Every structure is written in C-alpha cells, then in structure tokens.
C-alpha cells in the first residue's frame, strides 16, 4: 500500500473531478455542467457533508476543478507552496473523524463548510501525503495524444501510462495500424 485508503480515495476523487473537462471526460463534453451531474459525481464517490445543490455551488466546484487540474502538474516544491497556500487560505485544522461507516480518517474543515472548500482541502490533505512520501510521480497525465486526462498511478512500479483502458486501447490500435 502506497497511501492510506482515505488518501487514495481523495486522490482518486480529485482525478475524477479534474477529468470532467472536455478533452479528458469519457463523453468528450463538460461532465460538470449541471447540478445533477455534480450530485451524481458526489454520490458515486460517496463525498459526504453539506450540499446546497444550487448553481452558485456548481460554479464554485467548477473553479475548484480548475485549481485541482493545475495542482496535478506542479513539481514537488511548487506543489508544497500551493498546498500550504490552500491550507492557510481555508484555515484548515486537521481532525480525526468517523462517519458513514468509515473508520478514523482526517478531515481538515467542517462537514458544514461549503462543498468547494471541502473538496479543495480534502485534495490538499491528500497531497500532503503524496509530498511527504515523495511520490508526486504518481500524479500522472494520460499519454494518449488526444486526451488531457489525469490519474493517480497506484501500480506497484508507477508504470501506468493511460487514464483509462479506453485510451490505452485506442493508442494500441493506432500503433498497430501504423505498423501494418
């Protein structure tokens, strides 16, 4: 195990949010354009806490999505500065919590804080573990030439190249066609 379960889950959620943009999403469209899409994403990932379900909240989450995508590409020392900035701007105070059948894990803002703030802080807290383990190489970008997707590479030797089987298969088919 590279990271704790809650860190792996938070990193996976970050990548899922980041990959809702056109060019990274499976549909090729913005998959975070409606409050219903946001609700589905949160439900699929079991993201707990306050939800307002309105357009303002969606717009705030879309802004967080852009910040998460930017964090993904930073070098380690720059990532430290960005994470520290997020934790400072949100006045994050880590605490251990148990809820929704999950054992003890860390939250750094109240479950009643705005959704976008909680998403940003949960991501920053997960990145703290990535930085401390010196595993920023596991925050990967898809190698497919027509994909802007990001993913967490939790493979044993950090050798994963594509964000999805779909991208891997597409690139393998292109390579095969080029050879024949």
CORSUL-V259852 format. One line per field, one symbol per residue. phi: phi as a letter, one per 20 degrees, with the letter a starting at -180 (. if undefined). psi: psi as a letter, one per 30 degrees, with the letter a starting at -180 (. if undefined). burial: # if it has 24 or more other ideal C-beta (glycine too) atoms within 12 Angstrom, else .. A space follows every 10 residues. Layout:
phi: ???
psi: ???
burial: ???
This chain:
phi: .ecfgffgff fffgffffee egndffendf ececffffgf gfffemfeog cemdfgfgff ffffgfffff fgeffgfffg fffgfffffe lfcgbebcal mefgbecdcf fefggfffff fgfffffgff ffelcffeed dfeffdcdfc beedfgdldf dcfbfgffff fffffffffd
psi: kelleeeeee eeeeeeeegg lkfflefglj ghfleeeeee eeeefhjlak kegleeeeee eeeeeeeeee efgkleeeee eeeeeeeefg hkjklklklh gkaklkkflk fflkeeeeee eeeeeefeee eefhhfffjl kkfkfgkgll lkjgleghgk flfleeeeee eeeeeeeef.
burial: .##..##### ########## #.###..... ##....##.. ##....###. #.....##.# ##.##.#### ##.#....#. .##..##..# .#........ ....#####. ..######## ########## #...##.### ####..#### ####.....# .###..#... ..........
